[in-house]
Amino acid sequence: MRRILVAAAFTIVLQAFATPAEGLAQGRFDPRRQARFMIDANLAYTLITGDAGDSINGGPGIEAAALYQLADIPLRLGGGAGYSRHGIQDAGGSANRYEVFAVADLLLFSEETEMIPYIQGRVGWMQLANNIDEVSTTISGLEFAALVGVDMPVAENISIDVSGQFGWFTGGDLVVDGVSDPGTSRSASIFSIRAGAFFFF
């Protein structure tokens, strides 16, 4: 089931790249020439696999980042935070995923189209936390991710943002009711599909 969802996510992203964007925005600022500040806000659906996510279902989430478009350079730099909520297989309750991260977007635009594909690299901190039968468990660690997306303008200061992400999580030891359990470090792979908008200022 997870493989089907991941395949569907990448299909949607590829379809976005094939969607014509000419004529979507008239008078939009040219990211090849102008520096701008922007907010990127997204809804997401995330799958977590591997040791740290083998009993966690896919779940919905939100994410927001503030970025700055450099002048005359196809690069955006910034940082943000995200949250997603996941059901736990064969158990009641749910798991919460929190993340903060730094990002860099490399724009792959063409002079002949308004649509702007981009590649994003990110590094950050992530935590998975759950509470089952009144036992609180958390695991925290570094997250690294690569993202492929497309910026599709719909107005002078707004663009639709559709993307797919693949990430890696390297966690420390589990913390159970506030006490670290040595030798229980775990890792995970993270797959996300995101849809939202860029707001330029």
N, C-alpha and C positions, 0 to 999 in steps of 0.2 A: 504494500500500500504506500509506504514511504517513497519507494522508487517511482511509483506512478505520479505522486504529487510533485516530486523533484522534476521529473520529465515534463510535467505540465507547466511548471514554473519557467523552465528554460524555453519552452515553446512559446509562452506568452511574451517573454523578453525578445526572442528572435522575431516574432510577429511585429512587435513594436518597431524594430529596426526597419522592417519592410514597409511601414505605413508612410505614405507620402506626407510631407510636412510643409511643402511650398504653399504659400498663401495663408497659412494659419495665423501669422502675425505680421501686421503692417506697422512699420515704424518702431519695431522692437530694437533695443540697444544691441549693438554688435559686440559679442564677447571676444572677437578677435582684436578689438581696438580699445575697449573701455573697461576701466576698473569699476567693480560694483560689489556691494555687500548684499548677501542673500540669506534667506532662511529656507531650509529644505525640510518639509514635514511629510511624513509617510505613515501609512498603515502597512502592516506586514503580517505574513504568515510564516512561522519558523518551525523547522524540524531540527531536533537534536539527536544525534546518533553517537554510538561509542560507549565507553565505560560510564561516562557521566550522564548519559541520556538514554540508556537502554530500556528504562521503564517509563520514559516520559513521552507523552503524545505530542504531536504538533499542536501549536496554539497561536492565537492572534496576538498582535502587539502594536505598539506605536513607537515612533522614532522621530527625533528632530535634531537638526544640526545647523550651526551658523557657519557660513563660509565667506571668504573674500576672493573675488575674481581679480587676479593680477592683470595689470595693464600690459597689452601687447605680448602676453605670454599665455598659452592655452592651459592655465593651471589655476585650480581653486584649492585653498587651504582653509582648514577649520577644525571644529570639534563638535561633539554632540553627545546625546544620551538616548537610551532606548529601554523599553520594558516589554516583556511578553509573558503570557500566562499559559500554563500547560497542565493538562490532566495527567494523572499518574495511573499507569496500567495496574489492574488488579488491586487497587487500593483507593480509599477515599481521599479527599483533599486534592490539592493542586500544588504545582511548583511555580515559583516566580523567578523570572530571569531579569537581571538588571545589568546594564552595561553603560560605560562611559568610554569615549574613544576620540582619537585624533584622526583626521582624514586628509587625503590629498587626491583631488580629481584631475586626471589628465584628459583634456577635451580632444576629441577626434573628429572635429567638424570639417565640413567641406565648404568652400566658398560658394558652391552652387546650391546649397540647401539650407533651410532654416533649422532643420532638425540637427541636434548635436549629440551624437553618441559619446560616451565617456567611460573611462576605466578608473575605478577608485581603489586605493589601498588604504587600509586602516589598521590601527593598533590600539588596544585599549585594555580595560579591566572588566571582567564579567563575574557575576555571582549567581549561582542557582541556590534557591532556598525553598524548603518545604516544611510542613508541619503535619505529621501523621500520628494519630493516636497520642497527641500531646507531646510528641518528641520532635524537637526542632533540629533540622539538619541543613547545613550550608556547605558549599564548596566554592572557593573563589580562585581566580587566577588570570593569566594573560589571555587575551583573545587577539588573533590575527585574521584578517579577512581580505578577500579580493572581490570586487563587485563590478559588474558590467551593466550599464544603464543607458538610457536615452532621455535627453531633455527635449521636449516637444512644445514649442511656444504656442500659446493660445491668446495672449494679450501682450502689451508692451512690457508689463512687469510681472507676468505670470507664465510659468511653463509647467506642463505636466511632466512628472518624473516617474518612469517605470524602470525597474531594475531587478536583477537577480544576484544573490550573494552566496559565496561559499567561504566558510571560515573554519578556524581551528581554535580549540580551547585547551589550554594546559593548566589544570587546576592543582592546588595544593592538597593537603590532607583534609578529610572531612572534619567538620566541627559539629559535634553532637551535643545539644543543650549547652553550648558555650565552651565545650571542652574538645580540644584537638585530638584526633585519633591517628597516631603515627602510622605511616605505611599504608595509608588509604588514598593516596593521590590518584586522580583520575583525569582522563582527557576525553575530548568529544569533537565531532565534526558538526558544523552548523550550516544548514541550508535555509535561505530565506527568499521569498519573493515580496517585492515592495512596490507600492503605488502611492503616489502623492503629488506634491507640487513644489516648485521653486517659487519663492516670492522675492523679487529684486527691489532694492531700495537705492 
